[in-house]
Amino acid sequence: MALNYQRILVAVNKSAGADSALEKAVATAKRNHARLDLLRVIDVNSLQFKAGGQAMINGQQIYEIEQSNEEFLFQLQDRLIDEEGLDPKQVFVHLRFGNPKTVILDDFQPEYHNDLLVLGGTEMNLFKRMMAGSVSSYVPRAAQCDVLITKK
């Protein structure tokens, strides 16, 4: 049975799991001539942790993080068009701030009506998964559409 996905969402970052998810999402988008949404969610809580637990990160730091991630997304978009042969009208980039679980499930997917979510498997150790829970373990249980979790 072949599934015909038309709107594919892939969560991207700079991890091996996300690279694997992107590879599967691109292949599926090519096969189905589907729209491909590349979503990068910046978790504000993890930013504060990386900043040394400061109560707040300043506006300049947020701006630099935003610019760096936009550049990453646009380079990724260009690579998919130039090297993978996707149509420019097929690949869209999105940058959001917030909790990845809620951004993906409560904000993005309902707004863009994605019929497939592609995520990389978790790279968290057991302790981190127990404390924070991973996106890839939460999303399949709560999603309103098909979900593909890839291994790296």
Buried (B, 14 or more C-beta within 10 A) or exposed (E): EEEEBEBBBBBBBEBEBBBBBBBBBBEBBBEBEBBBBBBBBBBBEEBBEEEEEEEEBEEEEBEEBEEEBEEBBEEBBEBBBEEBEBEEEBBBBBBBBBBBBEBBBEBBBEEBEBBBBBBBBBBBEEEEEEEBEBBBBBBBEEBEBBBBBBEE
